[in-house]
């Protein structure tokens, strides 16, 4: 609907709105009468204009929103300008610690050293999988990254996925508790200028299939057909995500809400059960190419796509040595696919908003998570297999994915006991040059940066 507001009406309103004689109680009676009269007309016209603007849908635009281009493509708009997410997943666990370490409270403030390196690379976004329970600590990190380096933050929530013994998405009490936790998070951080968007869950859809953290309910257990059980779990879970997304929109109109999903699995159910999410945040590892990912999403669940986790490790499990060229090759190819599928690209799907690659720094604790003795040494053992990363697929048992080597920034211990030294790998420079000029093939020698991070 479009409303045409007469120019004469706007002109009168503008004159009255700037009239210095609108104050009631003028010293002169005659001036007072004119002031009251003018004020009454001004109020009346203001009410009429507000009503017309409301009818016309002319409410102020959200700070961050998704725009549909030419009726089918999607792009992210931030403060009135198109925004490509050029990001990294961020979880700066130091050498010798594991995921339980409270890096948010580290007096050395690792995000300051990292923020400087990110800014020099061209990173504009970090993804945090979960906020700290103390929102003031989270706020400090968000503000520092934004105010000092211009880096925005995507904030996620696991939605209870890692609770022991399993997430109970079929239980009303569990859902209510998790929902409150998320809404408290949103209410506490929504006004931070550095917030970009929210992600609900990560690979929680795999729990619906029973492959990771399986759960059930009395209703599901009564269904004898295993496939129908999976469908019931998926509808229950995605309906829960949709309920949270709808409530977030009531609290915060300035930031989109994403559904975190492993690959595209289960999105045929999300298409029906989760219409209120604004985009899909996809976790995907397909090697050099993302294949039919972008077009498949259009056919299954037509929402914008953020590649919220993707990447390649820097260790050759077959030759048993670090291989920065291999990592840079895969990551540059993946970023090309991201850009080919942005809005307005003729040959792409036009539904990609960018990505946050996995990950910023190596995590030395991952291969043997329950063995503190191994956290101070970077393990070269591979944890799983993927033929899509074909250079080292002939490793023993075809295990070629090295969890402790995914960082585009390597860590080494500071001999003086300070913050771990940060040394960018080749991928850091290759991606930096690609972002500067996506139309040309990046040609970067394997150079090293000056060590960062000492305080």
Residue pairs with C-beta under 8 A, 6 or more apart in sequence:
1 55
1 56
1 57
2 56
3 52
3 53
3 55
3 56
5 49
5 52
9 45
9 48
9 49
10 49
12 41
12 45
13 42
13 45
13 46
13 49
16 22
16 38
16 41
16 42
16 45
17 42
17 46
19 38
19 42
21 31
21 34
21 35
21 38
22 35
22 38
22 39
22 42
23 35
24 32
24 35
24 36
24 39
25 32
25 35
26 32
26 35
53 59
61 77
61 80
62 253
62 254
62 255
63 78
63 79
63 254
63 255
64 76
64 77
64 78
64 79
64 83
64 196
64 197
64 254
64 255
64 256
65 76
65 77
65 256
66 74
66 75
66 76
66 77
66 256
66 278
66 279
66 304
66 353
67 74
67 75
67 76
67 77
68 74
69 75
69 343
69 344
69 350
72 350
73 343
73 344
73 350
73 351
74 279
74 303
74 304
74 343
74 350
74 351
74 353
75 82
75 83
75 304
75 342
75 343
75 344
75 353
76 82
76 83
76 84
76 85
76 256
76 304
76 353
76 354
77 83
78 152
78 196
82 343
83 124
83 354
84 124
84 339
84 342
84 353
84 354
85 124
85 125
85 154
85 196
85 306
85 353
85 354
85 355
85 356
86 122
86 123
86 124
86 125
86 354
86 355
86 435
87 123
87 124
87 125
87 126
87 127
87 154
87 354
87 355
87 356
87 357
88 118
88 123
88 125
88 126
88 127
88 356
88 357
88 358
88 359
88 360
88 408
89 126
89 127
89 129
89 308
89 309
89 356
89 357
89 358
89 359
89 360
90 111
90 114
90 126
90 127
90 128
90 359
90 360
91 99
91 103
91 128
91 129
91 359
91 360
91 363
92 103
92 110
92 111
92 114
92 360
92 361
93 99
93 101
93 103
93 363
93 364
93 365
94 101
94 103
94 106
94 110
94 411
94 419
94 420
95 364
95 375
95 376
95 411
95 412
95 413
95 420
96 364
96 375
96 376
97 365
97 375
98 365
98 369
98 372
98 375
99 365
99 369
102 132
103 110
104 132
104 134
104 137
104 138
104 140
104 141
105 137
108 418
108 419
108 455
109 144
109 455
110 419
110 420
110 453
111 141
111 144
111 145
112 144
112 148
113 419
113 422
113 452
113 453
113 455
114 360
114 361
114 409
114 422
115 144
115 145
115 148
115 149
115 151
116 149
116 452
117 409
117 422
117 424
117 428
117 449
117 452
118 126
118 149
118 151
118 360
119 149
119 150
119 151
120 432
121 424
121 428
121 431
121 432
121 435
122 431
122 432
122 435
122 436
123 151
124 150
124 151
124 152
125 151
125 152
125 153
125 154
125 196
125 354
125 356
126 145
126 151
126 152
126 153
126 154
126 356
126 360
127 153
127 154
127 156
127 199
127 308
127 309
127 356
128 138
128 141
128 153
128 154
128 155
128 156
129 156
129 158
129 202
130 156
130 157
130 158
131 138
131 155
131 156
131 157
131 185
131 189
132 138
135 185
135 188
135 189
138 155
138 189
139 188
139 189
139 192
141 153
142 153
142 155
142 189
142 192
142 194
142 195
143 192
143 194
145 151
145 152
145 153
145 194
146 152
146 153
146 192
146 193
146 194
147 194
151 194
152 194
152 195
152 196
153 192
153 194
153 195
153 196
154 196
154 197
154 198
154 199
154 258
154 308
154 356
155 185
155 189
155 195
155 197
155 198
155 199
156 198
156 199
156 200
156 201
156 202
156 260
157 181
157 182
157 185
157 198
157 199
157 200
157 201
158 201
158 202
158 204
159 167
159 178
159 182
159 200
159 201
159 204
159 240
159 241
159 244
160 167
160 168
160 174
160 177
160 178
161 167
161 201
161 202
161 203
161 204
161 207
161 213
162 213
166 207
166 213
166 214
166 215
167 174
167 204
167 207
167 213
167 215
168 174
168 215
168 217
169 175
169 207
169 215
169 233
169 236
169 237
169 240
170 215
170 216
170 217
170 218
170 219
170 220
170 233
170 236
171 217
175 240
175 243
179 240
179 243
179 244
179 247
182 200
182 244
182 248
183 244
183 247
183 248
183 251
186 198
186 248
186 251
186 252
187 251
187 252
189 195
190 251
190 252
190 254
190 255
195 255
196 255
197 255
197 256
197 257
197 258
197 278
197 279
198 248
198 252
198 255
198 256
198 257
198 258
199 258
199 259
199 260
199 281
199 308
200 241
200 244
200 245
200 257
200 258
200 259
200 260
200 277
201 241
201 259
201 260
201 261
202 260
202 262
202 283
202 308
202 309
203 212
203 260
203 261
203 262
203 283
204 237
204 260
204 261
204 262
205 234
205 237
205 261
205 262
205 265
205 266
206 212
206 213
206 262
206 265
207 213
207 214
207 215
207 233
207 237
208 230
208 233
208 234
208 236
208 237
208 266
209 230
209 233
209 265
209 266
210 230
210 233
215 233
216 229
216 233
217 236
219 232
220 229
220 232
220 233
220 236
223 229
223 232
231 269
234 266
234 269
234 270
234 273
235 269
235 272
235 273
238 259
238 266
238 269
238 270
238 273
238 274
239 273
239 274
241 259
241 270
241 274
241 277
242 273
242 274
242 275
242 276
242 277
244 257
245 257
245 259
245 274
245 276
245 277
245 278
246 276
248 257
249 257
249 276
256 278
256 279
257 276
257 277
257 278
257 279
258 277
258 278
258 279
258 280
258 281
258 306
258 308
259 270
259 274
259 277
259 279
259 280
259 281
259 303
260 281
260 283
260 308
261 267
261 270
261 280
261 281
261 282
261 283
262 282
262 283
262 284
263 282
263 283
263 284
264 282
264 293
264 296
264 297
264 300
264 301
267 280
267 297
267 300
267 301
268 300
268 301
270 277
270 280
270 301
271 300
271 301
277 303
278 303
278 304
279 303
279 304
279 305
279 306
279 353
280 297
280 301
280 303
280 304
280 305
280 306
281 306
281 308
282 293
282 297
282 305
282 306
282 307
282 308
282 309
283 308
283 309
283 310
284 290
284 293
284 307
284 309
284 310
285 310
285 311
285 386
285 388
285 389
285 401
286 293
286 310
286 388
287 312
287 330
287 386
287 387
287 388
287 389
287 390
288 329
288 330
288 333
288 334
288 388
289 333
289 334
289 337
290 307
290 310
290 334
290 337
293 305
294 305
294 341
294 348
294 349
294 351
294 352
295 349
297 303
297 305
297 349
297 351
298 349
298 351
302 351
303 351
304 351
304 352
304 353
305 341
305 351
305 352
305 353
306 352
306 353
306 354
306 355
306 356
307 334
307 338
307 352
307 354
307 355
307 356
308 355
308 356
309 356
309 357
309 358
310 334
310 355
310 357
310 358
311 330
311 331
311 334
311 357
311 358
311 359
311 406
312 326
312 327
312 329
312 330
312 331
312 334
312 389
312 406
312 427
313 327
313 389
313 401
313 402
313 403
313 405
313 406
314 322
314 323
314 324
314 326
314 327
314 402
314 405
314 406
314 407
314 410
314 425
314 427
315 321
315 322
315 323
315 380
315 382
315 402
315 404
315 405
316 322
316 323
316 326
316 391
316 392
317 380
317 382
317 392
317 395
317 399
317 400
317 401
317 402
318 391
318 392
318 393
318 394
318 395
318 400
319 392
320 380
322 405
323 391
323 392
324 425
324 426
324 427
324 446
325 426
325 446
326 391
326 392
327 408
327 425
327 426
327 427
328 425
328 426
328 427
328 430
328 444
330 389
331 357
331 408
331 427
331 430
331 431
332 427
332 430
332 431
332 434
332 442
334 355
334 357
335 355
335 357
335 431
335 434
335 435
335 438
336 434
336 438
338 352
338 354
338 355
339 345
339 438
340 347
340 348
341 348
341 349
341 350
341 351
341 352
342 348
342 350
342 352
342 353
342 354
343 350
343 351
344 350
357 408
357 431
358 406
359 406
359 407
359 408
360 407
360 408
360 409
361 407
361 409
361 410
361 411
361 420
361 422
362 378
362 404
362 405
362 406
362 407
362 409
362 410
362 411
363 403
363 404
363 406
363 407
364 375
364 376
364 377
364 378
364 379
364 404
364 411
365 374
365 375
365 404
366 379
366 383
366 403
366 404
367 374
367 379
367 381
367 383
367 402
367 403
367 404
368 374
368 375
368 379
378 404
378 405
379 402
379 404
380 402
380 404
380 405
381 402
382 395
382 399
382 400
382 401
382 402
383 399
383 401
383 402
383 403
384 399
384 401
385 393
385 397
385 398
385 399
385 400
385 401
386 393
386 400
386 401
387 393
387 398
389 400
389 401
392 400
393 400
407 425
408 424
408 425
408 427
408 428
408 431
409 422
409 423
409 424
409 425
409 428
410 422
410 423
410 424
410 425
411 420
411 421
411 422
411 423
412 420
412 421
412 423
412 451
413 420
413 421
414 420
414 421
414 453
414 454
416 454
418 453
418 454
418 455
419 453
419 454
419 455
420 453
421 451
421 452
421 453
421 454
422 449
422 451
422 452
422 453
423 448
423 449
423 451
423 452
424 448
424 449
426 444
426 446
426 447
428 449
429 444
429 447
430 442
430 444
431 442
432 444
433 442
433 443
433 444
434 442
